[in-house]
Amino acid sequence: MTTRIIGTGSYLPKRVVTNDDLAKIMDTSDEWIRTRTGIRARHLVEEETTTFMCVEAAKRALENAGMQAEDIELIIVGTITADHVTPSAACEIQAAIGADKAVAFDVNAACSGFLFALHTAHAYIQAGIYKNALLLGAETLSKIMDWDDRSTCVLFGDGAGAAVVKADETGLLAFEQGSDGAKGHVLACEGRRNNNPYVSNDKAYDYVHMDGQEVYKFAVSTVPASIMRVLEQAEPCEIDYYVLHQANIRIIQSVAKRLKADEAKFPISLDHCGNISAGSVPILLDEMNRKGMLKRGHKIVMSGFGAGLTWGTALLEW
Ligand code: ACO
């Protein structure tokens, strides 16, 4: 028995912000952003929240799976930008969709969040504790960006992706996940400061800061190695698609080259979405599903990588 994805959904905020739009409010250009990252536009929230986007994505995934919210046993949300410290995004979604039976919690694994959620649900399913789960990867990254730092804010976007999984004969064939907390500083964002009466706070709040070149080196070495280890766990097979975290087109091209795989097998959403951290993989998967690109029996590698540092890779049969 393993874990199979039986439905997907996603939501992108209504407001589309192109590179040219950004060039009107900061010292940047479409040429700089596009040639270094592949990003042409991103969606940014105005009224939408992380929970709102998740609820929309969840409803679409449930409909696609042909399942009712009240039958869901587990909800896990990969996010670093839940609307509240508590309750979790997962508990808010549970209430909004009426998944009364479900146990709900968030995981904080940044861009690996959806893969960590999938692997956690798989562990519960393998253990026989639950038979299905609603998994989400979602971010409102625009609220933790320093909009005066052009080297980071142009890279990211907002959105939510969802998948319904259930126990089945086929599905997840192999996976691995990893963390390297010693390199956490290369991509970080401060949380709430202690404001108790015995602590003096005089520094302004910090936003996301990133050592872009270190992140790049981490991604292009760790991701192909992780994918190869996962493929070694399974029977040899032809991979139909590599659904990678959408950070940067150059990272994806480098991974394809190192794997000696055809770049046409690496679908892209970063051109119109930017980097949505935990949202990237499930949003791209949903786009592929709705375009009819995914056929029963297809072999799909999914890989997320990012802050923590963390990474997670899965080989699935669709
Ligand atoms: N517009 C115009 N110029 C810019 C911008 C911008 N938005 N941002 C930076 N610059 C300038 C810099 O000021 C610098 O100018 P200088 O040479 O006069 O000092 C110049 O461009 C080069 O800056 P670098 O930071 O060295 O640019 P680099 O070529 O390294 O590209 C990038 C930056 C695209 C972020 C690259 O490091 C990268 O691809 N890193 C991978 C990290 C990544 O994708 N992170 C996403 C989040 S992490 C994740 O999801 C895994």
Boltz pocket constraint, residues with backbone or C-beta under 6 A from the ligand:
constraints:
  - pocket:
      binder: B
      contacts: [[A, 27], [A, 28], [A, 29], [A, 32], [A, 33], [A, 36], [A, 37], [A, 111], [A, 150], [A, 151], [A, 152], [A, 154], [A, 155], [A, 187], [A, 210], [A, 211], [A, 212], [A, 213], [A, 215], [A, 216], [A, 219], [A, 246], [A, 247], [A, 248], [A, 250], [A, 275], [A, 277], [A, 305], [A, 306], [A, 307]]
      max_distance: 6.0
